[in-house]
Amino acid sequence: MLVVGYLLPVEFIKGWIRVKKPLVTYQRRKPVCRQVGAVSIAATHQVDDSNRIEAIFEKEEENSTTPLERPLIPKKRVQSGSRCPGCGCVLQTTDKDSFGYVPEFVESKVQDATLCQRCFQLVHYGKLNERLILPAISIEQVVEAENSTSLGTAQKLKTLFSSLARDKFLVLLVLDVFDLCGSLFSGIQYCLANAQLIICVNKIDLLPGVDCQTLVPYLKDMLQQKGLDNIQSIRFVSCKTGKGIQSLRRELVHVPRGKKVFVVGVANVGKSSILNELKLSNQDDIKKQSRRELNQKMKKAPKTLTETQLKDIEKSAEQVFLTTSVVPGTTLEVFPVKIGKGYKVYDTPGLFLKNHLSSLLRMEELKMVLPQKTIKPVSYRVEQGQCLFLGGLARFHFVEGKPFFVIVYTSSEVSVHLSSCSDSEKFLLSHVSKLLKPPLDKEWVHQVAMPWETSRICIAGKGWKQSAQDIAIAGLGWISLVGCGELKVECVVPHGIRWEVRDPLLPNVTSYYRPR
């Protein structure tokens, strides 16, 4: 091989050098591209650390097959008094550890679309400064908040609910079908008294093969028990599949002009996600209408009109979407959202209540508890003296009675385990954050959950083909009990967390029978 390489003709070597010349040129251009790219990254990612800029640039450069030459976007000064389009808070440039912070000069491709640093980190990195997480409040603080209180969130919600009851606005009440126990909180009748309601049941894609219209009588009875009678309609939607969004938008745009519509609900039910889908539906309609109008004009004057007219019309429809995340309290202020020509609704901060399980969990644990795909119910045969764990977050002791089947409806990321009641406390302390997840921190039991609250209930069975009752825990899901005779059950939850016994949401359970 050495001899062959030595005897290579000079012409071949010159040709090989000429092939390599573009690589040399690329290496010379690299520092120039690096400087341009660093400036763009600094503004786009809102970071000023040179090491962080270099790391982001290197990652983007590895995935690029051509030299990176990004056009510089002109910087603009943040206007005083402007609001973040993601959460609604007033933008400010002085305090990095406060809500609404942005650098004094930022780059933006969309006019008036500057996200605050909190929303930017949630959208692009899925993380949040712990100092910018809202504290949970009780419903008593909302109902009884005074004008002089220091509880800013409670006072804002108190003012909002007072105006809703006084002026009889139209309220779009968003419920989570997976978490009706947490969505229809105790005291909701005081917050929405005299309000005209459109009930929007979100996340219907989580239910396993259910005809939503069969749930209408069940929901009406539940709402009446909570003191909510003035119901205009009940809508079922899914932000994941888009089901029901168009029908909901049609109803909202037929609301008389001048009548304000407020979107209300507890944290993490999907209010902002629904509004994003409504905005997207509005943008699609604008683009379709503009294309039809352009096609008609093109027939009359095909030589004078181009596609640029269509792009200008479509560009006017582009907006920044509301910030959504698993972090409760993402939306901070009441602000309008356009859903059609001349029509808008008002997004409101979610109620982040202390008696909801999400108030005790971190972001990683919230992602595990909130289901992201259709629930797969699993059934267990339980007997007297057994204990059913839902992760390390709650458990059920089956104290006395005949054998029953328990059908569990919870996220697939929550571990479900059947054990003995005799050593349930010791078993929990030994296996929490390992076999029993979430939580992910072993000290969570001592630092957060204790003291546990234990309540005993008696379940009367209705046979083996129909569920007797549900036991639901706010933020975690529910279990459905099936069997004959009576069964005494103890429900053990962290201190202050809401739970309830209710009529079965899905009474016909023959298709879910998979006993273990």
Rosetta blueprint (number, residue, H / E / L):
1 M L
2 L H
3 V H
4 V H
5 G H
6 Y H
7 L L
8 L L
9 P L
10 V H
11 E H
12 F H
13 I H
14 K H
15 G H
16 W H
17 I H
18 R H
19 V H
20 K H
21 K H
22 P H
23 L H
24 V H
25 T H
26 Y H
27 Q H
28 R H
29 R H
30 K H
31 P H
32 V H
33 C H
34 R H
35 Q H
36 V H
37 G H
38 A H
39 V H
40 S H
41 I H
42 A H
43 A H
44 T H
45 H L
46 Q L
47 V L
48 D L
49 D L
50 S H
51 N H
52 R H
53 I H
54 E H
55 A H
56 I H
57 F H
58 E H
59 K H
60 E H
61 E H
62 E H
63 N L
64 S L
65 T L
66 T L
67 P L
68 L L
69 E L
70 R L
71 P L
72 L L
73 I L
74 P L
75 K E
76 K E
77 R E
78 V L
79 Q L
80 S L
81 G L
82 S L
83 R E
84 C L
85 P L
86 G L
87 C L
88 G L
89 C L
90 V E
91 L L
92 Q E
93 T L
94 T L
95 D L
96 K L
97 D L
98 S L
99 F L
100 G L
101 Y E
102 V L
103 P L
104 E L
105 F E
106 V E
107 E E
108 S L
109 K L
110 V L
111 Q L
112 D L
113 A L
114 T L
115 L L
116 C L
117 Q H
118 R H
119 C H
120 F H
121 Q H
122 L H
123 V H
124 H H
125 Y L
126 G L
127 K L
128 L L
129 N L
130 E H
131 R H
132 L H
133 I L
134 L L
135 P L
136 A L
137 I E
138 S L
139 I H
140 E H
141 Q H
142 V H
143 V H
144 E L
145 A L
146 E L
147 N L
148 S L
149 T L
150 S L
151 L L
152 G H
153 T H
154 A H
155 Q H
156 K H
157 L H
158 K H
159 T H
160 L H
161 F H
162 S H
163 S H
164 L H
165 A H
166 R H
167 D H
168 K L
169 F L
170 L E
171 V E
172 L E
173 L E
174 V E
175 L E
176 D E
177 V H
178 F H
179 D H
180 L H
181 C H
182 G H
183 S H
184 L L
185 F L
186 S L
187 G L
188 I H
189 Q H
190 Y H
191 C H
192 L L
193 A L
194 N L
195 A L
196 Q E
197 L E
198 I E
199 I E
200 C E
201 V E
202 N E
203 K L
204 I H
205 D H
206 L H
207 L L
208 P L
209 G L
210 V L
211 D L
212 C H
213 Q H
214 T H
215 L H
216 V H
217 P H
218 Y H
219 L H
220 K H
221 D H
222 M H
223 L H
224 Q H
225 Q H
226 K L
227 G L
228 L L
229 D L
230 N L
231 I E
232 Q E
233 S E
234 I E
235 R E
236 F E
237 V L
238 S L
239 C L
240 K L
241 T L
242 G L
243 K L
244 G L
245 I H
246 Q H
247 S H
248 L H
249 R H
250 R H
251 E H
252 L H
253 V H
254 H L
255 V L
256 P L
257 R L
258 G L
259 K L
260 K L
261 V E
262 F E
263 V E
264 V E
265 G L
266 V E
267 A L
268 N L
269 V L
270 G L
271 K H
272 S H
273 S H
274 I H
275 L H
276 N H
277 E H
278 L H
279 K H
280 L H
281 S H
282 N H
283 Q H
284 D H
285 D H
286 I H
287 K H
288 K H
289 Q H
290 S H
291 R H
292 R H
293 E H
294 L H
295 N H
296 Q H
297 K H
298 M H
299 K H
300 K H
301 A L
302 P L
303 K L
304 T L
305 L L
306 T L
307 E L
308 T H
309 Q H
310 L H
311 K H
312 D H
313 I H
314 E H
315 K H
316 S H
317 A H
318 E L
319 Q L
320 V L
321 F L
322 L L
323 T L
324 T L
325 S L
326 V L
327 V L
328 P L
329 G L
330 T L
331 T L
332 L L
333 E L
334 V L
335 F E
336 P E
337 V E
338 K E
339 I E
340 G E
341 K L
342 G L
343 Y E
344 K E
345 V E
346 Y E
347 D E
348 T L
349 P L
350 G L
351 L E
352 F L
353 L E
354 K L
355 N L
356 H L
357 L H
358 S H
359 S H
360 L H
361 L L
362 R L
363 M H
364 E H
365 E H
366 L H
367 K H
368 M H
369 V H
370 L L
371 P L
372 Q L
373 K L
374 T L
375 I L
376 K L
377 P L
378 V E
379 S E
380 Y E
381 R E
382 V E
383 E L
384 Q L
385 G L
386 Q E
387 C E
388 L E
389 F E
390 L E
391 G L
392 G L
393 L L
394 A E
395 R E
396 F E
397 H E
398 F E
399 V E
400 E E
401 G E
402 K L
403 P L
404 F E
405 F E
406 V E
407 I E
408 V E
409 Y E
410 T L
411 S L
412 S L
413 E L
414 V L
415 S L
416 V E
417 H E
418 L E
419 S E
420 S E
421 C L
422 S L
423 D L
424 S H
425 E H
426 K H
427 F H
428 L H
429 L H
430 S H
431 H H
432 V E
433 S L
434 K L
435 L L
436 L E
437 K L
438 P L
439 P L
440 L L
441 D L
442 K L
443 E L
444 W H
445 V H
446 H H
447 Q H
448 V H
449 A H
450 M L
451 P L
452 W L
453 E E
454 T E
455 S E
456 R E
457 I E
458 C E
459 I E
460 A E
461 G L
462 K L
463 G E
464 W L
465 K L
466 Q E
467 S L
468 A L
469 Q E
470 D E
471 I E
472 A E
473 I E
474 A L
475 G L
476 L L
477 G E
478 W E
479 I E
480 S E
481 L E
482 V E
483 G E
484 C L
485 G L
486 E E
487 L E
488 K E
489 V E
490 E E
491 C E
492 V E
493 V E
494 P L
495 H L
496 G L
497 I L
498 R L
499 W E
500 E E
501 V E
502 R E
503 D L
504 P L
505 L L
506 L L
507 P L
508 N E
509 V L
510 T H
511 S H
512 Y H
513 Y L
514 R L
515 P L
516 R L
